[in-house]
Amino acid sequence: MNFTLGFKPSIGDSSSMENLERQLICPICLEIFSKPVVILPCQHNLCRKCANDVFQASNPLWQNRASTTVSTGGRFRCPSCRHEVVLDRHGVYGLQRNLLVENIIDIYKSESTRPLLPKTEQQQLMCDQHEEEKINIYCLTCETPTCSMCKVFGAHKDCDVAPLPVIYKKQKTELSDAIAILVAGNDSIQALISQMEDICRSIKDNGRRQIQHISDKFDELYAILEERKRELIETVGCEQDRKLGHVRSLIRRHGDHLEMSVKLVETAIQSMEEPQMAVFLQSTKDVFKKITDTAKASNIERTEVGYESMAHFIINTEDVANMLRHINFRTGKDEEDSGDEAPEGLTTSTGQSGESGTR
């Protein structure tokens, strides 16, 4: 609030007086500033009592609103511009007094004989039922302003009434208190909204982190399964190669024996064609010996029944598959049992580890 030091309004200049009066109205109590007047860091002014009321309304732990002492610092918002005012340990008593405004108020009061607020409109407000009667009382029963004649002869003769200035001042005080409460409530709501926005950001960050953690855990499971699959396939491949090698060696041995037997048959047939008995008998002696040896050698190693089967490599995955289907988040009991393990980890509902095996 800026004032010109040389300004001195005259009583006759009603417009200037009204403009000055509006500049001297406290935004809280809506009355002329009452001393002492404090100036806020944002350059707006308040009655110190009103500043204290706003401060206490902004801090619900302050129960005694009539207290005139403030033992600790705090903060509240300017009712005119919403700028945050930070108080030191002296509270509102640490705010600087605006002596210029106080001096202007003294000059205004000394030169003005009018009420603090213009009552032109109130003076013109006349009763509808009694045209020459001013509205000067307040009907408490009907909660409406009225005139004295209405109380004596009119519709409000059986009602409870009170002087209009008394009710005016009372309701203005109540409205001022309500404004202070609303201001404090708005600050609380704004703080709550900011807190909720922080919670939303935390939820997003935590959710993103947990999703990544779950993905990493399942990637580890995929890697374990792939490694175990490779090992088992390698085991089956080694057994397959061993059996194939053994059977193929038997095939070669049987092939060699068959080749010898075919040649022996050819030799025997040639001996059968010998016409001379002496020569025949002499040659068949060796043929018979070879036939006997070949017959004995024909009883070579054979594969056992079912040797070709690979059924013993059937893998049992039912337990592991069931465990994987029941992978879930740790419960509170699981966390207590797991000691210092990370709370973000995954576990199965049975808590058992699955291993693949062979039969």
C-alpha positions as CSV (number, residue, x, y, z in Angstrom):
1,M,0.0,0.0,0.0
2,N,1.5,3.3,-1.1
3,F,0.5,6.7,0.3
4,T,1.6,10.2,-0.6
5,L,3.0,11.9,2.5
6,G,1.7,15.3,1.5
7,F,-1.9,14.1,1.0
8,K,-4.4,15.6,3.5
9,P,-8.0,15.1,2.5
10,S,-10.6,17.6,3.6
11,I,-13.9,16.7,5.1
12,G,-15.7,18.3,2.2
13,D,-14.0,16.0,-0.3
14,S,-16.3,13.0,0.3
15,S,-15.0,11.1,-2.8
16,S,-11.4,11.3,-1.6
17,M,-12.3,10.3,1.9
18,E,-14.2,7.3,0.5
19,N,-11.2,6.3,-1.6
20,L,-8.9,6.7,1.4
21,E,-11.2,4.8,3.6
22,R,-11.2,1.8,1.2
23,Q,-7.4,1.8,1.2
24,L,-7.5,1.6,5.1
25,I,-9.8,-1.5,5.2
26,C,-8.3,-4.7,6.6
27,P,-9.0,-7.6,4.3
28,I,-9.7,-9.9,7.3
29,C,-12.0,-7.9,9.6
30,L,-13.2,-5.6,6.9
31,E,-12.8,-2.6,9.3
32,I,-10.4,0.3,9.4
33,F,-7.0,-1.1,10.4
34,S,-6.6,-1.3,14.2
35,K,-3.2,-0.6,15.7
36,P,-0.7,-2.0,15.6
37,V,-0.7,-2.5,11.8
38,V,1.9,-5.0,10.5
39,I,3.3,-5.1,7.0
40,L,3.9,-8.5,5.4
41,P,6.9,-9.4,3.1
42,C,4.5,-9.0,0.1
43,Q,3.9,-5.4,1.2
44,H,0.2,-6.0,2.1
45,N,-1.0,-4.8,5.6
46,L,-3.0,-6.5,8.3
47,C,-4.1,-5.7,11.8
48,R,-1.8,-7.6,14.0
49,K,-4.8,-9.3,15.7
50,C,-6.1,-10.4,12.3
51,A,-2.7,-11.6,11.3
52,N,-2.6,-13.7,14.5
53,D,-6.1,-15.0,13.8
54,V,-5.1,-16.1,10.3
55,F,-1.9,-17.7,11.6
56,Q,-3.8,-19.7,14.3
57,A,-6.5,-20.8,11.8
58,S,-3.7,-22.0,9.5
59,N,-2.3,-24.0,12.4
60,P,-5.1,-26.1,13.9
61,L,-3.0,-27.2,16.9
62,W,-3.4,-23.6,18.2
63,Q,-6.6,-24.1,20.3
64,N,-6.6,-20.8,22.2
65,R,-7.5,-18.2,19.5
66,A,-7.7,-15.5,22.2
67,S,-4.1,-15.9,23.1
68,T,-2.0,-12.8,22.5
69,T,1.3,-14.5,22.7
70,V,3.0,-16.7,20.1
71,S,5.8,-18.8,21.5
72,T,7.1,-20.4,18.2
73,G,7.4,-19.5,14.6
74,G,5.3,-20.8,11.8
75,R,3.8,-19.7,8.5
76,F,0.5,-18.6,6.8
77,R,-0.6,-17.1,3.5
78,C,-1.4,-13.5,2.8
79,P,-5.2,-13.3,2.3
80,S,-4.7,-10.7,-0.5
81,C,-2.1,-12.4,-2.7
82,R,-1.6,-15.9,-1.2
83,H,2.1,-15.2,-0.7
84,E,3.5,-17.5,2.0
85,V,4.6,-15.6,5.1
86,V,7.3,-17.3,7.2
87,L,7.4,-16.2,10.9
88,D,10.3,-16.4,13.2
89,R,10.2,-17.5,16.8
90,H,8.4,-14.2,17.7
91,G,5.4,-15.1,15.5
92,V,3.3,-12.2,14.3
93,Y,5.0,-10.0,16.9
94,G,8.2,-10.4,14.8
95,L,6.5,-8.7,11.8
96,Q,7.4,-5.1,11.1
97,R,4.9,-2.4,12.0
98,N,3.7,0.0,9.3
99,L,4.0,3.3,11.1
100,L,3.1,5.2,7.9
101,V,-0.3,3.5,7.7
102,E,-0.9,4.0,11.5
103,N,-0.2,7.7,11.1
104,I,-2.6,8.0,8.2
105,I,-5.3,6.3,10.2
106,D,-4.7,8.8,13.0
107,I,-5.1,11.7,10.5
108,Y,-8.2,10.1,9.0
109,K,-9.9,9.6,12.4
110,S,-9.0,13.1,13.6
111,E,-10.5,14.8,10.5
112,S,-13.5,12.6,9.8
113,T,-16.6,12.6,12.0
114,R,-18.4,10.0,9.8
115,P,-18.6,6.3,10.8
116,L,-15.7,4.2,9.8
117,L,-17.7,2.7,6.9
118,P,-20.1,4.8,4.8
119,K,-23.7,4.3,5.7
120,T,-25.2,6.1,2.8
121,E,-26.8,2.9,1.5
122,Q,-28.1,1.9,5.0
123,Q,-29.6,5.4,5.5
124,Q,-31.4,5.0,2.2
125,L,-32.7,1.5,3.0
126,M,-36.3,2.1,4.1
127,C,-38.9,-0.4,5.3
128,D,-41.3,-1.7,2.6
129,Q,-44.3,-1.6,5.0
130,H,-43.5,1.8,6.6
131,E,-42.1,4.0,3.9
132,E,-40.7,6.7,6.3
133,E,-39.1,4.2,8.7
134,K,-35.5,3.3,8.4
135,I,-34.4,-0.3,8.8
136,N,-32.7,-0.2,12.2
137,I,-33.3,-3.5,14.0
138,Y,-32.7,-7.2,13.2
139,C,-35.4,-9.9,13.7
140,L,-33.7,-12.8,15.3
141,T,-36.7,-15.1,14.8
142,C,-37.1,-14.4,11.1
143,E,-33.4,-13.6,10.5
144,T,-34.1,-10.5,8.5
145,P,-33.5,-6.7,9.0
146,T,-36.7,-4.7,9.8
147,C,-37.8,-1.4,11.3
148,S,-39.1,-0.5,14.8
149,M,-42.7,0.0,13.6
150,C,-42.7,-3.6,12.3
151,K,-41.7,-4.7,15.8
152,V,-44.4,-2.6,17.5
153,F,-47.3,-3.0,15.1
154,G,-46.2,-5.1,12.2
155,A,-45.4,-8.7,11.3
156,H,-42.5,-8.9,13.8
157,K,-44.3,-7.8,17.0
158,D,-44.1,-11.3,18.5
159,C,-40.4,-11.9,17.4
160,D,-37.1,-11.4,19.2
161,V,-35.1,-8.5,17.9
162,A,-31.7,-6.9,18.4
163,P,-30.1,-3.6,17.4
164,L,-28.9,-3.8,13.8
165,P,-25.4,-2.5,14.6
166,V,-24.9,-5.3,17.2
167,I,-25.9,-8.1,14.7
168,Y,-24.0,-6.3,12.0
169,K,-20.8,-6.3,14.1
170,K,-21.4,-9.9,15.3
171,Q,-22.0,-11.4,11.8
172,K,-19.0,-9.4,10.4
173,T,-16.8,-10.9,13.1
174,E,-18.2,-14.4,12.3
175,L,-17.7,-13.9,8.6
176,S,-14.1,-12.7,9.2
177,D,-13.5,-15.9,11.3
178,A,-15.1,-18.0,8.5
179,I,-12.9,-16.3,5.9
180,A,-9.8,-17.1,8.1
181,I,-10.9,-20.7,8.4
182,L,-11.5,-21.0,4.7
183,V,-8.1,-19.6,4.0
184,A,-6.5,-22.1,6.3
185,G,-8.6,-24.9,4.9
186,N,-7.5,-23.9,1.4
187,D,-3.9,-24.1,2.5
188,S,-4.5,-27.5,4.0
189,I,-6.3,-28.8,0.9
190,Q,-3.5,-27.5,-1.4
191,A,-0.9,-29.2,0.8
192,L,-3.0,-32.4,0.7
193,I,-3.2,-32.2,-3.2
194,S,0.6,-31.7,-3.4
195,Q,1.0,-34.7,-1.1
196,M,-1.3,-36.8,-3.3
197,E,0.6,-35.8,-6.4
198,D,3.8,-36.9,-4.8
199,I,2.1,-40.2,-3.9
200,C,1.1,-40.6,-7.5
201,R,4.6,-40.1,-8.7
202,S,5.9,-42.5,-6.1
203,I,3.3,-45.1,-7.2
204,K,4.4,-44.8,-10.8
205,D,8.1,-45.1,-9.9
206,N,7.6,-48.0,-7.5
207,G,5.3,-49.8,-10.0
208,R,7.9,-49.4,-12.8
209,R,10.6,-50.6,-10.5
210,Q,8.6,-53.7,-9.4
211,I,7.7,-54.5,-13.0
212,Q,11.3,-54.5,-14.0
213,H,12.2,-56.6,-11.0
214,I,9.6,-59.2,-12.0
215,S,10.9,-59.3,-15.5
216,D,14.4,-59.9,-14.3
217,K,13.3,-62.7,-12.1
218,F,11.4,-64.4,-14.9
219,D,14.4,-63.9,-17.2
220,E,16.5,-65.8,-14.6
221,L,14.0,-68.6,-14.7
222,Y,14.1,-68.7,-18.5
223,A,17.9,-68.9,-18.4
224,I,17.8,-71.8,-15.8
225,L,15.3,-73.7,-17.9
226,E,17.3,-73.2,-21.1
227,E,20.5,-74.4,-19.4
228,R,18.8,-77.4,-17.9
229,K,17.2,-78.3,-21.3
230,R,20.5,-78.1,-23.0
231,E,22.1,-80.4,-20.4
232,L,19.3,-83.0,-20.6
233,I,19.3,-83.0,-24.4
234,E,23.1,-83.5,-24.3
235,T,22.6,-86.5,-22.0
236,V,20.1,-88.1,-24.4
237,G,22.4,-87.3,-27.4
238,C,25.4,-89.0,-25.7
239,E,23.3,-92.2,-24.9
240,Q,22.0,-92.2,-28.5
241,D,25.6,-92.0,-29.9
242,R,26.8,-94.8,-27.6
243,K,24.0,-97.2,-28.5
244,L,24.4,-96.4,-32.2
245,G,28.1,-97.0,-32.0
246,H,27.6,-100.4,-30.3
247,V,24.9,-101.6,-32.8
248,R,27.0,-100.5,-35.8
249,S,30.0,-102.4,-34.5
250,L,27.8,-105.5,-34.3
251,I,26.6,-104.9,-37.8
252,R,30.2,-104.8,-39.0
253,R,31.1,-108.0,-37.2
254,H,28.0,-109.8,-38.5
255,G,28.8,-108.4,-42.0
256,D,32.3,-109.8,-41.9
257,H,31.0,-113.2,-40.7
258,L,28.4,-113.2,-43.5
259,E,31.1,-112.4,-46.1
260,M,33.2,-115.3,-44.9
261,S,30.2,-117.7,-44.9
262,V,29.4,-116.7,-48.5
263,K,32.9,-117.4,-49.7
264,L,32.9,-120.8,-47.8
265,V,29.7,-121.7,-49.6
266,E,31.3,-120.9,-52.9
267,T,34.3,-123.1,-52.0
268,A,32.1,-125.9,-50.9
269,I,30.1,-125.8,-54.1
270,Q,33.3,-126.0,-56.1
271,S,34.4,-129.0,-54.1
272,M,31.1,-130.7,-54.9
273,E,32.0,-130.4,-58.6
274,E,35.3,-132.4,-58.2
275,P,34.9,-135.7,-60.3
276,Q,37.9,-137.5,-58.8
277,M,37.1,-139.1,-55.5
278,A,40.6,-138.9,-54.0
279,V,41.0,-135.3,-54.8
280,F,37.4,-134.6,-53.5
281,L,38.1,-136.3,-50.2
282,Q,41.4,-134.6,-49.8
283,S,39.9,-131.0,-50.4
284,T,36.7,-131.5,-48.4
285,K,38.7,-132.1,-45.2
286,D,39.6,-128.4,-45.0
287,V,36.2,-127.4,-46.1
288,F,34.5,-129.3,-43.3
289,K,36.9,-127.8,-40.8
290,K,36.1,-124.2,-42.0
291,I,32.3,-125.0,-42.0
292,T,32.6,-126.2,-38.4
293,D,34.5,-123.1,-37.3
294,T,32.2,-120.8,-39.1
295,A,29.1,-122.4,-37.5
296,K,30.7,-121.9,-34.1
297,A,31.5,-118.3,-34.8
298,S,28.0,-117.5,-35.9
299,N,26.9,-117.4,-32.3
300,I,28.2,-113.8,-31.8
301,E,27.0,-111.1,-29.5
302,R,23.4,-109.7,-30.0
303,T,21.6,-106.7,-28.5
304,E,19.2,-107.4,-25.7
305,V,15.5,-107.0,-26.2
306,G,14.4,-103.4,-26.0
307,Y,18.0,-102.1,-26.4
308,E,16.7,-99.5,-28.8
309,S,14.4,-98.0,-26.3
310,M,15.1,-94.5,-24.8
311,A,12.1,-94.6,-22.5
312,H,14.2,-94.2,-19.4
313,F,14.8,-90.6,-20.4
314,I,11.2,-89.5,-19.7
315,I,11.4,-86.3,-17.7
316,N,8.9,-85.5,-14.9
317,T,7.9,-81.8,-15.0
318,E,4.5,-82.0,-13.3
319,D,5.8,-80.7,-9.9
320,V,7.9,-78.0,-11.5
321,A,5.0,-76.9,-13.8
322,N,2.6,-76.7,-10.8
323,M,5.1,-74.7,-8.9
324,L,5.6,-72.3,-11.8
325,R,1.8,-71.8,-12.1
326,H,1.7,-70.8,-8.4
327,I,4.5,-68.3,-8.5
328,N,3.2,-65.3,-6.5
329,F,4.3,-62.4,-4.4
330,R,5.6,-63.0,-0.9
331,T,3.1,-62.7,1.9
332,G,3.9,-61.0,5.2
333,K,4.6,-64.5,6.8
334,D,7.0,-65.3,4.0
335,E,8.9,-62.1,4.6
336,E,9.2,-62.9,8.3
337,D,10.5,-66.4,7.5
338,S,12.9,-65.1,4.9
339,G,14.8,-62.9,7.3
340,D,16.9,-60.3,5.5
341,E,15.8,-61.3,2.0
342,A,14.7,-58.5,-0.4
343,P,10.9,-57.8,0.2
344,E,10.4,-57.4,-3.6
345,G,11.3,-61.0,-4.4
346,L,9.0,-63.6,-5.9
347,T,8.2,-66.9,-4.4
348,T,5.9,-69.9,-5.1
349,S,2.8,-70.5,-3.0
350,T,4.3,-73.8,-1.8
351,G,7.7,-72.3,-1.0
352,Q,9.4,-75.4,-2.6
353,S,12.0,-75.5,-5.2
354,G,11.5,-77.5,-8.4
355,E,14.1,-79.7,-10.0
356,S,13.9,-81.6,-13.3
357,G,14.9,-85.3,-13.1
358,T,15.3,-88.4,-15.2
359,R,14.1,-91.9,-14.7
